[in-house]
């Protein structure tokens, strides 16, 4: 499979994470809610000394993912929800602990899975938990504490392996893009932040356009 998932070396850590993430099973009920979208250039309009961390949303991260996945008009977290449920860690994002999630879209998951959502089943729940934990960092981190002004910023994840966020750049089409790289040794982004700063009651979601895989 594409990228071969590069997870053999993480198998022991994956099992450990799976043990940590064993929680009481709870099914989130679909939530009827409108999810506020943010312009990808939102960081440029932030005030000099913002305090967005105090502006908590009404829904948890889990509720936002469920609400989006069940939105018939423009769902983009259908496969993220499926992956969370398959790994058995949905309820991790339904509690009061604060997390920042870099959430891949459905298109991002389909790219990784060769266009077939059923390929998710070729991975074990522990492996999926490891991949998902690489997209999460602790605390409420809005773009002002994620996106650097100059050098790439290291983001430590729940997998205990980092990725790096670049300062905003203008692409060939004149659009401002915020790149993410799993390895700070090069300048080619593995993913881009599409929609930053979706505020939840227990954290923040930044929507990204690719599934991040830990660099070897």
C-alpha positions as CSV (number, residue, x, y, z in Angstrom):
1,X,0.0,0.0,0.0
2,X,1.1,3.6,-0.7
3,X,3.8,4.6,1.8
4,X,3.5,1.1,3.2
5,X,2.2,3.1,6.2
6,X,5.8,3.0,7.6
7,X,4.5,1.7,10.9
8,X,6.4,-1.5,11.6
9,X,8.9,0.4,13.7
10,X,6.0,1.9,15.7
11,X,4.3,-1.4,16.4
12,X,5.3,-1.7,20.1
13,X,4.5,2.0,20.7
14,X,1.2,1.5,18.9
15,X,0.2,-1.3,21.2
16,X,1.2,0.9,24.2
17,X,-1.0,3.7,22.8
18,X,-3.8,1.3,22.3
19,X,-3.6,0.4,25.9
20,X,-3.6,4.0,27.0
21,X,-6.6,4.8,24.8
22,X,-8.8,1.9,26.0
23,X,-11.7,3.8,27.4
24,X,-15.3,3.0,28.0
25,X,-17.1,2.6,24.7
26,X,-19.5,5.3,24.0
27,X,-21.3,6.2,20.8
28,X,-21.7,9.9,20.1
29,X,-25.1,10.8,18.9
30,X,-25.3,12.9,15.7
31,X,-25.3,16.6,16.5
32,X,-27.3,19.1,14.5
33,X,-24.9,22.1,14.4
34,X,-23.4,24.6,12.0
35,X,-19.6,24.5,12.1
36,X,-18.1,27.9,11.6
37,X,-15.5,28.0,8.9
38,X,-12.4,30.2,9.0
39,X,-10.5,31.7,6.2
40,X,-7.1,30.1,5.6
41,X,-5.6,33.5,6.1
42,X,-7.2,34.1,9.5
43,X,-3.8,34.3,11.2
44,X,-3.0,37.5,9.2
45,X,-6.0,39.2,10.7
46,X,-5.3,38.3,14.3
47,X,-4.7,41.1,16.7
48,X,-1.3,41.8,18.2
49,X,-2.1,40.2,21.5
50,X,-5.0,37.8,21.0
51,X,-6.4,35.5,23.6
52,X,-8.4,33.0,21.5
53,X,-7.9,30.2,23.9
54,X,-10.5,31.7,26.2
55,X,-13.1,31.6,23.4
56,X,-14.3,28.0,23.7
57,X,-16.9,26.6,21.4
58,X,-20.1,24.9,22.5
59,X,-19.3,21.5,21.1
60,X,-16.6,19.0,21.9
61,X,-14.1,17.9,19.3
62,X,-15.9,14.6,19.0
63,X,-19.3,16.4,18.5
64,X,-17.8,18.6,15.8
65,X,-16.4,15.7,13.9
66,X,-19.7,13.8,14.2
67,X,-21.7,16.9,13.2
68,X,-19.6,17.4,10.1
69,X,-19.5,13.7,9.1
70,X,-23.3,13.6,9.2
71,X,-23.7,16.9,7.3
72,X,-25.2,15.9,4.0
73,X,-24.2,19.1,2.2
74,X,-20.5,19.1,2.6
75,X,-19.1,16.4,4.9
76,X,-15.4,16.2,5.2
77,X,-14.8,14.2,8.4
78,X,-16.6,11.0,7.5
79,X,-13.4,8.9,7.3
80,X,-11.8,10.7,10.3
81,X,-14.9,9.6,12.3
82,X,-14.6,6.1,10.9
83,X,-10.9,5.9,11.9
84,X,-11.6,7.2,15.4
85,X,-14.3,4.7,15.9
86,X,-12.3,1.8,14.5
87,X,-9.4,2.7,16.8
88,X,-11.7,3.0,19.7
89,X,-10.6,6.5,20.8
90,X,-13.6,8.7,19.9
91,X,-14.4,9.3,23.5
92,X,-10.9,10.6,24.1
93,X,-12.1,13.8,22.4
94,X,-15.5,13.9,24.1
95,X,-14.2,14.7,27.6
96,X,-12.8,17.8,29.3
97,X,-9.1,17.4,28.5
98,X,-7.9,20.0,26.0
99,X,-6.4,18.9,22.7
100,X,-5.4,20.4,19.4
101,X,-6.3,18.1,16.5
102,X,-4.9,18.5,12.9
103,X,-7.8,16.8,11.2
104,X,-7.4,15.3,7.7
105,X,-10.3,15.6,5.3
106,X,-12.0,12.7,3.5
107,X,-10.0,13.4,0.4
108,X,-6.8,13.1,2.5
109,X,-7.8,9.7,3.8
110,X,-8.8,8.5,0.4
111,X,-5.4,9.5,-1.0
112,X,-3.7,7.5,1.7
113,X,-6.0,4.5,1.3
114,X,-5.7,4.2,-2.5
115,X,-9.3,5.6,-3.0
116,X,-10.9,2.7,-1.1
117,X,-12.1,3.4,2.5
118,X,-12.3,-0.4,3.1
119,X,-8.4,-0.4,3.1
120,X,-8.6,1.1,6.6
121,X,-9.5,-2.4,7.8
122,X,-6.1,-3.7,6.6
123,X,-4.6,-1.9,9.5
124,X,-5.0,-2.9,13.1
125,X,-6.9,-0.6,15.5
126,X,-3.5,0.0,17.3
127,X,-1.9,1.1,14.1
128,X,-4.8,3.5,13.3
129,X,-4.6,4.8,16.9
130,X,-0.9,5.5,16.3
131,X,-1.5,7.4,13.1
132,X,-4.3,9.4,14.6
133,X,-2.2,10.3,17.7
134,X,0.4,11.7,15.4
135,X,-2.2,14.4,14.5
136,X,-2.8,15.5,18.1
137,X,-1.0,17.7,20.5
138,X,-2.0,18.6,24.1
139,X,-3.6,21.9,25.0
140,X,-5.6,24.6,23.1
141,X,-3.3,25.8,20.3
142,X,-4.7,28.3,17.9
143,X,-2.8,29.4,14.8
144,X,-0.9,32.1,16.8
145,X,0.8,29.4,18.8
146,X,1.1,26.9,15.9
147,X,2.2,28.9,12.9
148,X,5.7,30.5,13.2
149,X,6.9,33.8,11.9
150,X,10.2,32.5,10.6
151,X,11.8,29.1,11.3
152,X,9.6,26.0,11.3
153,X,7.9,25.3,14.6
154,X,8.1,21.9,16.1
155,X,4.8,20.4,17.3
156,X,5.1,17.5,19.7
157,X,2.4,15.0,19.3
158,X,0.7,12.3,21.5
159,X,2.8,9.8,19.6
160,X,5.9,11.5,21.0
161,X,7.2,12.2,17.5
162,X,7.1,15.7,16.2
163,X,6.1,17.4,13.0
164,X,6.9,20.9,11.8
165,X,4.7,23.8,10.8
166,X,6.1,26.4,8.3
167,X,5.5,30.2,8.3
168,X,2.8,31.3,5.8
169,X,4.0,31.3,2.2
170,X,2.4,32.5,-1.1
171,X,2.1,29.8,-3.7
172,X,2.2,30.1,-7.5
173,X,-1.5,31.0,-7.6
174,X,-1.1,33.8,-5.2
175,X,-2.7,32.0,-2.3
176,X,-1.3,32.0,1.2
177,X,-0.5,28.5,2.4
178,X,0.6,27.1,5.7
179,X,2.6,23.9,5.2
180,X,3.3,21.0,7.6
181,X,6.3,18.7,7.2
182,X,7.1,15.5,9.1
183,X,10.8,16.2,8.7
184,X,12.4,19.6,9.1
185,X,15.3,18.6,6.9
186,X,13.6,19.8,3.8
187,X,11.1,22.5,2.7
188,X,8.6,20.4,0.9
189,X,5.3,20.3,2.8
190,X,3.6,16.9,3.4
191,X,0.3,18.7,4.1
192,X,-1.3,22.1,4.3
193,X,-3.6,23.7,6.8
194,X,-6.8,24.4,4.9
195,X,-9.0,25.7,7.8
196,X,-7.5,26.8,11.1
197,X,-9.0,27.7,14.4
198,X,-12.2,25.7,14.7
199,X,-12.8,26.2,18.4
200,X,-14.3,23.4,20.5
201,X,-15.2,23.3,24.2
202,X,-12.2,20.9,24.8
203,X,-9.7,22.1,22.2
204,X,-9.1,23.3,18.7
205,X,-9.3,21.7,15.2
206,X,-7.1,22.7,12.3
207,X,-8.3,21.0,9.0
208,X,-5.4,19.7,6.9
209,X,-5.3,18.2,3.3
210,X,-3.2,15.1,3.9
211,X,-2.8,12.3,6.5
212,X,0.6,12.8,8.3
213,X,2.9,9.8,8.5
214,X,5.8,9.9,11.0
215,X,9.2,10.3,9.2
216,X,11.5,7.4,9.5
